[in-house]
Amino acid sequence: MREIKDDDILYTVAEVAKIMRTNPAYVYELIKANLLPVLKLGSYKVRKDDLLEFLETHVGMDLSNPHQIKQLEVSKGE
């Protein structure tokens, strides 16, 4: 039997939302916008590697609207 490694871990949408400190509805929006790859195993699952890649790829971006990603503009008050 193959040993399961950290890189093989799958997250549910609720777990991804918790990790990202957002809500499941937003995670579903990321999925619908084809920004976050998923597997369907009864329900959607996200590979740990895919989540980390998504986060690294979108550093410095405003993802408030996943369908209109913009470069993040940070003001001194934020």
C-alpha positions as CSV (number, residue, x, y, z in Angstrom):
1,M,0.0,0.0,0.0
2,R,1.3,3.5,-0.9
3,E,2.1,5.8,1.9
4,I,0.1,9.0,2.0
5,K,2.3,12.2,2.0
6,D,1.4,15.7,3.0
7,D,1.2,16.7,-0.7
8,D,-1.6,14.1,-1.2
9,I,-3.9,15.9,1.3
10,L,-7.3,16.9,0.0
11,Y,-9.4,19.7,1.5
12,T,-13.2,20.1,1.4
13,V,-14.6,23.5,0.4
14,A,-15.3,24.2,4.1
15,E,-11.7,23.4,5.0
16,V,-10.4,25.7,2.2
17,A,-12.7,28.5,3.4
18,K,-11.4,28.1,7.0
19,I,-7.7,28.1,5.8
20,M,-8.3,31.2,3.7
21,R,-10.4,32.8,6.4
22,T,-13.3,33.3,4.1
23,N,-16.7,31.6,3.5
24,P,-17.6,28.5,1.4
25,A,-19.6,30.6,-1.0
26,Y,-16.5,32.6,-1.9
27,V,-14.5,29.3,-2.4
28,Y,-17.3,28.1,-4.8
29,E,-16.9,31.4,-6.7
30,L,-13.2,30.8,-7.1
31,I,-14.0,27.3,-8.4
32,K,-16.6,28.7,-10.9
33,A,-14.1,31.3,-12.1
34,N,-11.7,28.4,-12.8
35,L,-9.1,29.9,-10.5
36,L,-9.1,27.0,-8.0
37,P,-8.9,23.4,-9.5
38,V,-11.0,20.8,-7.8
39,L,-11.8,17.1,-7.9
40,K,-15.4,15.8,-7.5
41,L,-15.4,12.9,-5.1
42,G,-19.0,13.1,-3.9
43,S,-18.3,16.7,-3.1
44,Y,-15.6,19.1,-4.3
45,K,-12.1,18.5,-3.0
46,V,-9.0,20.7,-3.4
47,R,-5.5,19.3,-3.4
48,K,-3.2,21.0,-0.9
49,D,-0.7,21.7,-3.7
50,D,-3.3,23.4,-5.8
51,L,-4.4,25.6,-2.9
52,L,-0.8,26.6,-2.2
53,E,-0.2,27.3,-5.9
54,F,-3.4,29.4,-6.1
55,L,-2.3,31.5,-3.1
56,E,1.2,32.0,-4.3
57,T,0.1,32.9,-7.8
58,H,-2.4,35.6,-6.6
59,V,-0.2,37.4,-4.0
60,G,-0.7,41.1,-4.6
61,M,-4.0,40.7,-6.3
62,D,-7.5,42.0,-5.4
63,L,-9.7,38.9,-5.6
64,S,-12.8,40.6,-4.1
65,N,-14.5,39.7,-7.4
66,P,-13.0,36.5,-8.7
67,H,-14.3,37.3,-12.2
68,Q,-12.4,40.6,-12.3
69,I,-9.0,40.2,-10.7
70,K,-7.0,43.4,-10.3
71,Q,-3.6,44.4,-9.0
72,L,-4.0,45.2,-5.3
73,E,-3.7,48.9,-4.5
74,V,-2.8,49.3,-0.9
75,S,-3.4,52.7,0.8
76,K,-1.6,53.8,3.9
77,G,-4.8,53.4,6.0
78,E,-5.1,49.6,5.3
